[in-house]
Amino acid sequence: MAVGVFDLFSIGIGPSSSHTVGPMRAAAVFAEELKASGLLAGVASLRVDLYGSLAATGHGHGTMTAVLLGLEGFHPELILPEEVEERLASIAETGTLNLAGAVPLPYGVKDMVLRPLTVLPRHTNGMTFTVSDAGGQVLHSATFFSVGGGFIVREGEEDAAQQELDASKEELPLPFRTAAELLEHCRSTGLGISDVMLVNEKASRTEEQIREGLLHIWSVMEDCVATSLKRDGVLPGGLKVRRRAPDWYDRLKKESSRPDGEGQDEDFYDQKYWQEWVNLIALAVNEENASGGRVVTAPTNGAAGIIPAVLFYALHFAPGMDQAGQEDRDGVVVKFLLAAGAVGVLYKEQASISGAEVGCQGEVGSASSMAAAGLAEVMGGTPAQVENAAEIAMEHNLGLTCDPIGGLVQVPCIERNAIAAAKAINAAKMALWGDGTHRVSLDEVIITMRETGKDMSSKYKETAMGGLAVNVVEC
């Protein structure tokens, strides 16, 4: 199927869409194949090989535990945080994995084969699952690639998948792969960018289903923030990074109390603290992601805080929103996410949203660009202004490396989301002060991002072999 808004915004668990969500999804697919083929009962042993970036930073990203959960039959969009904790505790205590939820096998994290220096041709995030019978005969084997944002591709099916994608795009009413094509649809139909995306989404869902689905996505983002604000202490993983969101929230409530001294109303947000609120939302989401909590890939887990933070800004600080009713606010959410999704399609189609493939410019940069487009759209921007906002945001994230300390999605990832959210807001404001004409197109910037990613040393692409990952002592 053509990439849609619900592919780019999917519910999963932290800390990484490419290293946690994708591997879990691939493992679950493999387990389901065993069940469907009738081979499950004959399985006596299991082997998991992790390659490249998955092996290099898998421990910090929760890759191995995600694979175990997937092999038990759990999917990232359905599993609950309490189920994660319960099953992992059981596997660690008993040393037994329930393959596809049915066949107990002695298997755990320590049994996985790590090949950090071996990069398979298709993508650095490769993994192979193999099961054998009691005599050592291989019953089934499959290799998958986690290509960013929770998307997975199976080895040997890349061409077929691309052909299916191309065919499904042709069935869309207003197909587009480039920003130029998207803008041409807007010009010829008189529709906005979010409207074009809505027309295409309606090819597979009703308008009410789209609306309800996007509002649910926003509710999960809000729940993620609320959960994070209740947590204290330090983040897991050994870096001893202190959670800041709860303390910041308490301080902001005091600092931004009403001018009449009556205290902080739930719907009152002092305009002079807009950036502090944006910072808070981004930090809260990414601290929850770093904890392995429930988040929305937007379009990845590592960049999950940017779009919620900028959408929060749109709902609470954009002109006129202080007078808006709930129906109007819901409309803003839907329009924002559709416009952001349209820009996300461009990055997914023309470049990459995988930090292991193009560096953090593909994650944080793409999210910042998407958020800028969403904000410009709901603030009344023309299609040209929305495209300009997306271009500005990515242009100033070009070359951003992915070098998390200890392979954990904490430093610099958490603060980076807050900085990128502010960039997105500024990009939207700059674009809205112009008339939409600009020298560099969004397509040119996306292609540049892709080429920059190809040229970037592998040390700076989620391998923990360069940058902050080697220059900062972990403990």
VONUVO-148550 format. One record per residue (C-alpha): residue number from 1; x, y, z. Coordinates in steps of 0.05 Angstrom, whole numbers, m for minus. Layout:
# VONUVO-148550
@num: NUM | px: X | py: Y | pz: Z
...
# end
This chain:
# VONUVO-148550
@num: 1 | px: 0 | py: 0 | pz: 0
@num: 2 | px: 20 | py: 72 | pz: m11
@num: 3 | px: 50 | py: 105 | pz: 50
@num: 4 | px: m5 | py: 140 | pz: 89
@num: 5 | px: m13 | py: 183 | pz: 150
@num: 6 | px: m27 | py: 123 | pz: 195
@num: 7 | px: 38 | py: 91 | pz: 172
@num: 8 | px: 78 | py: 152 | pz: 192
@num: 9 | px: 40 | py: 160 | pz: 258
@num: 10 | px: 36 | py: 92 | pz: 290
@num: 11 | px: 31 | py: 72 | pz: 362
@num: 12 | px: 88 | py: 33 | pz: 392
@num: 13 | px: 136 | py: 29 | pz: 450
@num: 14 | px: 203 | py: 63 | pz: 462
@num: 15 | px: 258 | py: 76 | pz: 455
@num: 16 | px: 268 | py: 69 | pz: 380
@num: 17 | px: 223 | py: 58 | pz: 320
@num: 18 | px: 279 | py: 28 | pz: 277
@num: 19 | px: 313 | py: m11 | pz: 334
@num: 20 | px: 253 | py: m30 | pz: 377
@num: 21 | px: 188 | py: m24 | pz: 339
@num: 22 | px: 214 | py: m51 | pz: 272
@num: 23 | px: 250 | py: m112 | pz: 301
@num: 24 | px: 189 | py: m129 | pz: 345
@num: 25 | px: 144 | py: m125 | pz: 284
@num: 26 | px: 191 | py: m168 | pz: 242
@num: 27 | px: 197 | py: m220 | pz: 296
@num: 28 | px: 121 | py: m222 | pz: 304
@num: 29 | px: 113 | py: m232 | pz: 229
@num: 30 | px: 163 | py: m290 | pz: 231
@num: 31 | px: 126 | py: m322 | pz: 290
@num: 32 | px: 59 | py: m316 | pz: 254
@num: 33 | px: 89 | py: m349 | pz: 192
@num: 34 | px: 111 | py: m408 | pz: 233
@num: 35 | px: 41 | py: m414 | pz: 263
@num: 36 | px: 6 | py: m408 | pz: 196
@num: 37 | px: 51 | py: m457 | pz: 160
@num: 38 | px: 42 | py: m513 | pz: 211
@num: 39 | px: 117 | py: m515 | pz: 226
@num: 40 | px: 112 | py: m489 | pz: 297
@num: 41 | px: 102 | py: m556 | pz: 331
@num: 42 | px: 167 | py: m583 | pz: 301
@num: 43 | px: 211 | py: m526 | pz: 324
@num: 44 | px: 266 | py: m547 | pz: 372
@num: 45 | px: 316 | py: m490 | pz: 367
@num: 46 | px: 318 | py: m417 | pz: 348
@num: 47 | px: 374 | py: m371 | pz: 323
@num: 48 | px: 371 | py: m296 | pz: 316
@num: 49 | px: 427 | py: m257 | pz: 280
@num: 50 | px: 429 | py: m181 | pz: 287
@num: 51 | px: 471 | py: m141 | pz: 238
@num: 52 | px: 502 | py: m72 | pz: 232
@num: 53 | px: 470 | py: m17 | pz: 274
@num: 54 | px: 420 | py: m65 | pz: 307
@num: 55 | px: 478 | py: m104 | pz: 336
@num: 56 | px: 521 | py: m43 | pz: 351
@num: 57 | px: 470 | py: m4 | pz: 391
@num: 58 | px: 416 | py: m57 | pz: 403
@num: 59 | px: 427 | py: m62 | pz: 479
@num: 60 | px: 415 | py: 12 | pz: 489
@num: 61 | px: 356 | py: 13 | pz: 442
@num: 62 | px: 321 | py: m48 | pz: 471
@num: 63 | px: 327 | py: m87 | pz: 406
@num: 64 | px: 340 | py: m155 | pz: 437
@num: 65 | px: 282 | py: m151 | pz: 486
@num: 66 | px: 236 | py: m125 | pz: 430
@num: 67 | px: 255 | py: m185 | pz: 387
@num: 68 | px: 237 | py: m232 | pz: 445
@num: 69 | px: 169 | py: m200 | pz: 452
@num: 70 | px: 156 | py: m203 | pz: 377
@num: 71 | px: 176 | py: m276 | pz: 375
@num: 72 | px: 124 | py: m289 | pz: 429
@num: 73 | px: 72 | py: m259 | pz: 382
@num: 74 | px: 66 | py: m188 | pz: 409
@num: 75 | px: 58 | py: m129 | pz: 362
@num: 76 | px: 85 | py: m59 | pz: 381
@num: 77 | px: 19 | py: m23 | pz: 367
@num: 78 | px: m20 | py: m71 | pz: 412
@num: 79 | px: 25 | py: m89 | pz: 470
@num: 80 | px: 15 | py: m51 | pz: 535
@num: 81 | px: 73 | py: m26 | pz: 579
@num: 82 | px: 52 | py: m72 | pz: 635
@num: 83 | px: 54 | py: m132 | pz: 588
@num: 84 | px: 124 | py: m112 | pz: 566
@num: 85 | px: 148 | py: m113 | pz: 638
@num: 86 | px: 112 | py: m177 | pz: 656
@num: 87 | px: 136 | py: m218 | pz: 596
@num: 88 | px: 208 | py: m194 | pz: 599
@num: 89 | px: 211 | py: m208 | pz: 673
@num: 90 | px: 185 | py: m279 | pz: 661
@num: 91 | px: 235 | py: m292 | pz: 605
@num: 92 | px: 292 | py: m267 | pz: 647
@num: 93 | px: 271 | py: m308 | pz: 707
@num: 94 | px: 256 | py: m374 | pz: 671
@num: 95 | px: 303 | py: m369 | pz: 612
@num: 96 | px: 245 | py: m392 | pz: 569
@num: 97 | px: 213 | py: m358 | pz: 509
@num: 98 | px: 143 | py: m378 | pz: 486
@num: 99 | px: 152 | py: m379 | pz: 410
@num: 100 | px: 88 | py: m352 | pz: 378
@num: 101 | px: 58 | py: m358 | pz: 448
@num: 102 | px: 56 | py: m433 | pz: 443
@num: 103 | px: 124 | py: m469 | pz: 441
@num: 104 | px: 170 | py: m460 | pz: 500
@num: 105 | px: 244 | py: m454 | pz: 481
@num: 106 | px: 305 | py: m440 | pz: 524
@num: 107 | px: 324 | py: m373 | pz: 495
@num: 108 | px: 341 | py: m303 | pz: 518
@num: 109 | px: 379 | py: m240 | pz: 501
@num: 110 | px: 447 | py: m273 | pz: 513
@num: 111 | px: 432 | py: m325 | pz: 459
@num: 112 | px: 427 | py: m274 | pz: 402
@num: 113 | px: 485 | py: m270 | pz: 353
@num: 114 | px: 510 | py: m199 | pz: 344
@num: 115 | px: 547 | py: m178 | pz: 281
@num: 116 | px: 559 | py: m103 | pz: 288
@num: 117 | px: 613 | py: m101 | pz: 234
@num: 118 | px: 571 | py: m138 | pz: 182
@num: 119 | px: 524 | py: m94 | pz: 142
@num: 120 | px: 477 | py: m129 | pz: 95
@num: 121 | px: 469 | py: m98 | pz: 26
@num: 122 | px: 397 | py: m73 | pz: 34
@num: 123 | px: 403 | py: m34 | pz: 100
@num: 124 | px: 447 | py: m30 | pz: 162
@num: 125 | px: 388 | py: m53 | pz: 206
@num: 126 | px: 386 | py: m126 | pz: 186
@num: 127 | px: 362 | py: m187 | pz: 224
@num: 128 | px: 355 | py: m261 | pz: 208
@num: 129 | px: 310 | py: m310 | pz: 243
@num: 130 | px: 321 | py: m385 | pz: 236
@num: 131 | px: 286 | py: m444 | pz: 268
@num: 132 | px: 308 | py: m517 | pz: 264
@num: 133 | px: 279 | py: m584 | pz: 285
@num: 134 | px: 308 | py: m633 | pz: 336
@num: 135 | px: 355 | py: m662 | pz: 283
@num: 136 | px: 384 | py: m594 | pz: 265
@num: 137 | px: 346 | py: m588 | pz: 199
@num: 138 | px: 327 | py: m516 | pz: 183
@num: 139 | px: 251 | py: m510 | pz: 181
@num: 140 | px: 245 | py: m437 | pz: 164
@num: 141 | px: 290 | py: m376 | pz: 158
@num: 142 | px: 277 | py: m304 | pz: 140
@num: 143 | px: 316 | py: m239 | pz: 137
@num: 144 | px: 283 | py: m171 | pz: 150
@num: 145 | px: 307 | py: m99 | pz: 149
@num: 146 | px: 282 | py: m45 | pz: 196
@num: 147 | px: 284 | py: 16 | pz: 150
@num: 148 | px: 261 | py: 70 | pz: 198
@num: 149 | px: 196 | py: 92 | pz: 230
@num: 150 | px: 177 | py: 21 | pz: 247
@num: 151 | px: 174 | py: 1 | pz: 173
@num: 152 | px: 202 | py: m67 | pz: 155
@num: 153 | px: 223 | py: m98 | pz: 89
@num: 154 | px: 236 | py: m172 | pz: 76
@num: 155 | px: 298 | py: m194 | pz: 39
@num: 156 | px: 282 | py: m217 | pz: m31
@num: 157 | px: 216 | py: m180 | pz: m33
@num: 158 | px: 243 | py: m109 | pz: m41
@num: 159 | px: 225 | py: m106 | pz: m116
@num: 160 | px: 157 | py: m136 | pz: m105
@num: 161 | px: 143 | py: m88 | pz: m48
@num: 162 | px: 164 | py: m29 | pz: m91
@num: 163 | px: 120 | py: m52 | pz: m148
@num: 164 | px: 61 | py: m60 | pz: m100
@num: 165 | px: 75 | py: 9 | pz: m72
@num: 166 | px: 78 | py: 40 | pz: m142
@num: 167 | px: 13 | py: 4 | pz: m162
@num: 168 | px: m24 | py: 27 | pz: m100
@num: 169 | px: m1 | py: 99 | pz: m111
@num: 170 | px: m31 | py: 97 | pz: m181
@num: 171 | px: m98 | py: 79 | pz: m150
@num: 172 | px: m97 | py: 142 | pz: m107
@num: 173 | px: m140 | py: 200 | pz: m132
@num: 174 | px: m82 | py: 250 | pz: m124
@num: 175 | px: m17 | py: 210 | pz: m122
@num: 176 | px: 48 | py: 247 | pz: m107
@num: 177 | px: 120 | py: 229 | pz: m94
@num: 178 | px: 151 | py: 299 | pz: m96
@num: 179 | px: 133 | py: 366 | pz: m68
@num: 180 | px: 127 | py: 392 | pz: m139
@num: 181 | px: 73 | py: 340 | pz: m153
@num: 182 | px: 38 | py: 356 | pz: m88
@num: 183 | px: 38 | py: 431 | pz: m103
@num: 184 | px: 12 | py: 418 | pz: m173
@num: 185 | px: m47 | py: 380 | pz: m144
@num: 186 | px: m61 | py: 439 | pz: m98
@num: 187 | px: m57 | py: 487 | pz: m157
@num: 188 | px: m101 | py: 447 | pz: m203
@num: 189 | px: m154 | py: 430 | pz: m152
@num: 190 | px: m153 | py: 491 | pz: m107
@num: 191 | px: m143 | py: 445 | pz: m47
@num: 192 | px: m95 | py: 455 | pz: 11
@num: 193 | px: m40 | py: 405 | pz: 27
@num: 194 | px: m80 | py: 373 | pz: 83
@num: 195 | px: m140 | py: 368 | pz: 36
@num: 196 | px: m99 | py: 330 | pz: m16
@num: 197 | px: m75 | py: 282 | pz: 37
@num: 198 | px: m147 | py: 273 | pz: 61
@num: 199 | px: m171 | py: 257 | pz: m9
@num: 200 | px: m119 | py: 202 | pz: m15
@num: 201 | px: m133 | py: 174 | pz: 55
@num: 202 | px: m206 | py: 169 | pz: 36
@num: 203 | px: m187 | py: 117 | pz: m16
@num: 204 | px: m180 | py: 67 | pz: 40
@num: 205 | px: m220 | py: 96 | pz: 99
@num: 206 | px: m282 | py: 138 | pz: 110
@num: 207 | px: m273 | py: 210 | pz: 130
@num: 208 | px: m301 | py: 195 | pz: 198
@num: 209 | px: m251 | py: 137 | pz: 208
@num: 210 | px: m194 | py: 183 | pz: 188
@num: 211 | px: m217 | py: 237 | pz: 236
@num: 212 | px: m227 | py: 188 | pz: 293
@num: 213 | px: m160 | py: 154 | pz: 279
@num: 214 | px: m121 | py: 219 | pz: 279
@num: 215 | px: m155 | py: 244 | pz: 343
@num: 216 | px: m137 | py: 177 | pz: 375
@num: 217 | px: m65 | py: 188 | pz: 354
@num: 218 | px: m66 | py: 256 | pz: 387
@num: 219 | px: m98 | py: 226 | pz: 450
@num: 220 | px: m41 | py: 176 | pz: 455
@num: 221 | px: 9 | py: 233 | pz: 448
@num: 222 | px: m27 | py: 270 | pz: 505
@num: 223 | px: m29 | py: 207 | pz: 548
@num: 224 | px: 46 | py: 199 | pz: 536
@num: 225 | px: 59 | py: 268 | pz: 564
@num: 226 | px: 12 | py: 258 | pz: 623
@num: 227 | px: 46 | py: 192 | pz: 641
@num: 228 | px: 115 | py: 223 | pz: 635
@num: 229 | px: 97 | py: 280 | pz: 681
@num: 230 | px: 81 | py: 231 | pz: 737
@num: 231 | px: 149 | py: 197 | pz: 734
@num: 232 | px: 208 | py: 218 | pz: 777
@num: 233 | px: 280 | py: 197 | pz: 785
@num: 234 | px: 330 | py: 179 | pz: 730
@num: 235 | px: 321 | py: 146 | pz: 663
@num: 236 | px: 340 | py: 72 | pz: 656
@num: 237 | px: 404 | py: 50 | pz: 621
@num: 238 | px: 461 | py: 72 | pz: 666
@num: 239 | px: 474 | py: 144 | pz: 642
@num: 240 | px: 436 | py: 169 | pz: 703
@num: 241 | px: 401 | py: 223 | pz: 662
@num: 242 | px: 352 | py: 258 | pz: 708
@num: 243 | px: 280 | py: 266 | pz: 687
@num: 244 | px: 266 | py: 340 | pz: 681
@num: 245 | px: 194 | py: 343 | pz: 656
@num: 246 | px: 158 | py: 335 | pz: 723
@num: 247 | px: 198 | py: 390 | pz: 757
@num: 248 | px: 192 | py: 436 | pz: 697
@num: 249 | px: 117 | py: 424 | pz: 695
@num: 250 | px: 109 | py: 444 | pz: 768
@num: 251 | px: 150 | py: 506 | pz: 758
@num: 252 | px: 112 | py: 526 | pz: 694
@num: 253 | px: 45 | py: 520 | pz: 730
@num: 254 | px: 70 | py: 569 | pz: 782
@num: 255 | px: 105 | py: 616 | pz: 734
@num: 256 | px: 47 | py: 620 | pz: 686
@num: 257 | px: m9 | py: 630 | pz: 735
@num: 258 | px: m66 | py: 677 | pz: 715
@num: 259 | px: m53 | py: 752 | pz: 720
@num: 260 | px: m109 | py: 758 | pz: 771
@num: 261 | px: m71 | py: 713 | pz: 818
@num: 262 | px: m125 | py: 660 | pz: 817
@num: 263 | px: m75 | py: 606 | pz: 799
@num: 264 | px: m65 | py: 564 | pz: 736
@num: 265 | px: m129 | py: 547 | pz: 700
@num: 266 | px: m127 | py: 484 | pz: 658
@num: 267 | px: m139 | py: 523 | pz: 594
@num: 268 | px: m95 | py: 584 | pz: 610
@num: 269 | px: m25 | py: 588 | pz: 581
@num: 270 | px: 14 | py: 652 | pz: 589
@num: 271 | px: 40 | py: 672 | pz: 520
@num: 272 | px: 107 | py: 694 | pz: 546
@num: 273 | px: 122 | py: 621 | pz: 566
@num: 274 | px: 104 | py: 589 | pz: 499
@num: 275 | px: 175 | py: 564 | pz: 487
@num: 276 | px: 180 | py: 534 | pz: 557
@num: 277 | px: 115 | py: 496 | pz: 545
@num: 278 | px: 140 | py: 471 | pz: 478
@num: 279 | px: 205 | py: 449 | pz: 510
@num: 280 | px: 167 | py: 414 | pz: 565
@num: 281 | px: 122 | py: 374 | pz: 518
@num: 282 | px: 181 | py: 352 | pz: 475
@num: 283 | px: 222 | py: 331 | pz: 536
@num: 284 | px: 163 | py: 295 | pz: 568
@num: 285 | px: 149 | py: 253 | pz: 506
@num: 286 | px: 222 | py: 235 | pz: 496
@num: 287 | px: 234 | py: 218 | pz: 569
@num: 288 | px: 176 | py: 171 | pz: 565
@num: 289 | px: 204 | py: 142 | pz: 500
@num: 290 | px: 272 | py: 132 | pz: 533
@num: 291 | px: 236 | py: 94 | pz: 588
@num: 292 | px: 207 | py: 45 | pz: 538
@num: 293 | px: 138 | py: 74 | pz: 547
@num: 294 | px: 80 | py: 80 | pz: 498
@num: 295 | px: 92 | py: 133 | pz: 445
@num: 296 | px: 72 | py: 151 | pz: 374
@num: 297 | px: 125 | py: 146 | pz: 320
@num: 298 | px: 124 | py: 215 | pz: 289
@num: 299 | px: 154 | py: 194 | pz: 243
@num: 300 | px: 203 | py: 157 | pz: 288
@num: 301 | px: 210 | py: 144 | pz: 363
@num: 302 | px: 275 | py: 183 | pz: 368
@num: 303 | px: 238 | py: 244 | pz: 341
@num: 304 | px: 172 | py: 229 | pz: 375
@num: 305 | px: 168 | py: 293 | pz: 416
@num: 306 | px: 172 | py: 345 | pz: 360
@num: 307 | px: 104 | py: 339 | pz: 328
@num: 308 | px: 66 | py: 334 | pz: 395
@num: 309 | px: 104 | py: 396 | pz: 421
@num: 310 | px: 89 | py: 438 | pz: 358
@num: 311 | px: 16 | py: 414 | pz: 356
@num: 312 | px: 10 | py: 434 | pz: 429
@num: 313 | px: 35 | py: 503 | pz: 409
@num: 314 | px: m17 | py: 506 | pz: 354
@num: 315 | px: m73 | py: 489 | pz: 402
@num: 316 | px: m53 | py: 535 | pz: 459
@num: 317 | px: m12 | py: 592 | pz: 431
@num: 318 | px: m31 | py: 603 | pz: 358
@num: 319 | px: m73 | py: 666 | pz: 345
@num: 320 | px: m147 | py: 656 | pz: 359
@num: 321 | px: m140 | py: 588 | pz: 393
@num: 322 | px: m157 | py: 617 | pz: 461
@num: 323 | px: m228 | py: 627 | pz: 436
@num: 324 | px: m234 | py: 561 | pz: 399
@num: 325 | px: m284 | py: 507 | pz: 419
@num: 326 | px: m270 | py: 433 | pz: 422
@num: 327 | px: m296 | py: 421 | pz: 352
@num: 328 | px: m248 | py: 473 | pz: 325
@num: 329 | px: m190 | py: 444 | pz: 364
@num: 330 | px: m205 | py: 375 | pz: 337
@num: 331 | px: m205 | py: 404 | pz: 268
@num: 332 | px: m137 | py: 434 | pz: 280
@num: 333 | px: m109 | py: 367 | pz: 303
@num: 334 | px: m135 | py: 332 | pz: 241
@num: 335 | px: m111 | py: 385 | pz: 192
@num: 336 | px: m43 | py: 390 | pz: 226
@num: 337 | px: m29 | py: 316 | pz: 224
@num: 338 | px: m53 | py: 308 | pz: 152
@num: 339 | px: m8 | py: 364 | pz: 128
@num: 340 | px: 51 | py: 338 | pz: 168
@num: 341 | px: 36 | py: 268 | pz: 141
@num: 342 | px: 38 | py: 294 | pz: 69
@num: 343 | px: 108 | py: 321 | pz: 80
@num: 344 | px: 128 | py: 257 | pz: 115
@num: 345 | px: 109 | py: 218 | pz: 52
@num: 346 | px: 159 | py: 260 | pz: 13
@num: 347 | px: 216 | py: 241 | pz: 60
@num: 348 | px: 196 | py: 168 | pz: 61
@num: 349 | px: 190 | py: 166 | pz: m15
@num: 350 | px: 251 | py: 206 | pz: m35
@num: 351 | px: 301 | py: 196 | pz: 21
@num: 352 | px: 298 | py: 162 | pz: 89
@num: 353 | px: 272 | py: 171 | pz: 160
@num: 354 | px: 323 | py: 123 | pz: 189
@num: 355 | px: 379 | py: 150 | pz: 233
@num: 356 | px: 420 | py: 87 | pz: 217
@num: 357 | px: 416 | py: 103 | pz: 143
@num: 358 | px: 422 | py: 179 | pz: 139
@num: 359 | px: 437 | py: 204 | pz: 209
@num: 360 | px: 391 | py: 243 | pz: 255
@num: 361 | px: 374 | py: 291 | pz: 198
@num: 362 | px: 328 | py: 235 | pz: 175
@num: 363 | px: 293 | py: 231 | pz: 242
@num: 364 | px: 294 | py: 297 | pz: 278
@num: 365 | px: 302 | py: 336 | pz: 213
@num: 366 | px: 243 | py: 302 | pz: 180
@num: 367 | px: 199 | py: 310 | pz: 241
@num: 368 | px: 217 | py: 384 | pz: 247
@num: 369 | px: 200 | py: 394 | pz: 173
@num: 370 | px: 134 | py: 357 | pz: 181
@num: 371 | px: 116 | py: 397 | pz: 243
@num: 372 | px: 132 | py: 463 | pz: 209
@num: 373 | px: 86 | py: 444 | pz: 152
@num: 374 | px: 30 | py: 424 | pz: 199
@num: 375 | px: 36 | py: 489 | pz: 238
@num: 376 | px: 38 | py: 532 | pz: 175
@num: 377 | px: m24 | py: 496 | pz: 149
@num: 378 | px: m67 | py: 507 | pz: 211
@num: 379 | px: m44 | py: 579 | pz: 215
@num: 380 | px: m74 | py: 593 | pz: 147
@num: 381 | px: m13 | py: 584 | pz: 102
@num: 382 | px: m20 | py: 574 | pz: 27
@num: 383 | px: 7 | py: 509 | pz: m2
@num: 384 | px: 70 | py: 547 | pz: m24
@num: 385 | px: 80 | py: 575 | pz: 46
@num: 386 | px: 70 | py: 506 | pz: 77
@num: 387 | px: 122 | py: 477 | pz: 30
@num: 388 | px: 168 | py: 535 | pz: 46
@num: 389 | px: 160 | py: 522 | pz: 121
@num: 390 | px: 179 | py: 449 | pz: 112
@num: 391 | px: 239 | py: 468 | pz: 69
@num: 392 | px: 266 | py: 518 | pz: 120
@num: 393 | px: 261 | py: 469 | pz: 177
@num: 394 | px: 299 | py: 414 | pz: 141
@num: 395 | px: 350 | py: 461 | pz: 110
@num: 396 | px: 374 | py: 478 | pz: 180
@num: 397 | px: 377 | py: 406 | pz: 203
@num: 398 | px: 421 | py: 382 | pz: 145
@num: 399 | px: 481 | py: 342 | pz: 167
@num: 400 | px: 453 | py: 325 | pz: 235
@num: 401 | px: 489 | py: 263 | pz: 261
@num: 402 | px: 462 | py: 206 | pz: 302
@num: 403 | px: 513 | py: 192 | pz: 358
@num: 404 | px: 474 | py: 176 | pz: 422
@num: 405 | px: 517 | py: 163 | pz: 483
@num: 406 | px: 516 | py: 90 | pz: 503
@num: 407 | px: 469 | py: 75 | pz: 445
@num: 408 | px: 413 | py: 102 | pz: 489
@num: 409 | px: 359 | py: 148 | pz: 461
@num: 410 | px: 374 | py: 201 | pz: 515
@num: 411 | px: 434 | py: 245 | pz: 501
@num: 412 | px: 430 | py: 285 | pz: 456
@num: 413 | px: 363 | py: 258 | pz: 432
@num: 414 | px: 316 | py: 286 | pz: 485
@num: 415 | px: 340 | py: 358 | pz: 483
@num: 416 | px: 348 | py: 354 | pz: 407
@num: 417 | px: 272 | py: 344 | pz: 402
@num: 418 | px: 259 | py: 408 | pz: 440
@num: 419 | px: 308 | py: 448 | pz: 398
@num: 420 | px: 278 | py: 420 | pz: 333
@num: 421 | px: 207 | py: 436 | pz: 356
@num: 422 | px: 227 | py: 509 | pz: 365
@num: 423 | px: 261 | py: 508 | pz: 297
@num: 424 | px: 196 | py: 482 | pz: 266
@num: 425 | px: 155 | py: 539 | pz: 297
@num: 426 | px: 205 | py: 591 | pz: 274
@num: 427 | px: 206 | py: 560 | pz: 204
@num: 428 | px: 130 | py: 564 | pz: 200
@num: 429 | px: 131 | py: 637 | pz: 223
@num: 430 | px: 184 | py: 655 | pz: 173
@num: 431 | px: 146 | py: 622 | pz: 117
@num: 432 | px: 81 | py: 657 | pz: 136
@num: 433 | px: 115 | py: 725 | pz: 133
@num: 434 | px: 133 | py: 710 | pz: 61
@num: 435 | px: 90 | py: 699 | pz: 1
@num: 436 | px: 112 | py: 627 | pz: m11
@num: 437 | px: 166 | py: 643 | pz: m63
@num: 438 | px: 236 | py: 620 | pz: m44
@num: 439 | px: 301 | py: 601 | pz: m76
@num: 440 | px: 310 | py: 530 | pz: m52
@num: 441 | px: 254 | py: 479 | pz: m61
@num: 442 | px: 233 | py: 426 | pz: m11
@num: 443 | px: 250 | py: 372 | pz: m62
@num: 444 | px: 320 | py: 399 | pz: m70
@num: 445 | px: 330 | py: 398 | pz: 6
@num: 446 | px: 303 | py: 327 | pz: 12
@num: 447 | px: 350 | py: 302 | pz: m43
@num: 448 | px: 408 | py: 339 | pz: m9
@num: 449 | px: 390 | py: 306 | pz: 57
@num: 450 | px: 391 | py: 238 | pz: 24
@num: 451 | px: 459 | py: 251 | pz: m10
@num: 452 | px: 488 | py: 279 | pz: 55
@num: 453 | px: 467 | py: 216 | pz: 90
@num: 454 | px: 502 | py: 173 | pz: 38
@num: 455 | px: 566 | py: 214 | pz: 46
@num: 456 | px: 563 | py: 214 | pz: 122
@num: 457 | px: 612 | py: 168 | pz: 157
@num: 458 | px: 580 | py: 107 | pz: 187
@num: 459 | px: 609 | py: 129 | pz: 254
@num: 460 | px: 554 | py: 182 | pz: 257
@num: 461 | px: 496 | py: 137 | pz: 237
@num: 462 | px: 471 | py: 104 | pz: 300
@num: 463 | px: 531 | py: 59 | pz: 311
@num: 464 | px: 558 | py: 91 | pz: 376
@num: 465 | px: 626 | py: 93 | pz: 343
@num: 466 | px: 635 | py: 168 | pz: 336
@num: 467 | px: 616 | py: 237 | pz: 362
@num: 468 | px: 587 | py: 244 | pz: 432
@num: 469 | px: 582 | py: 168 | pz: 436
@num: 470 | px: 658 | py: 162 | pz: 442
@num: 471 | px: 678 | py: 231 | pz: 469
@num: 472 | px: 633 | py: 229 | pz: 530
@num: 473 | px: 648 | py: 181 | pz: 587
@num: 474 | px: 585 | py: 140 | pz: 599
@num: 475 | px: 590 | py: 137 | pz: 675
# end
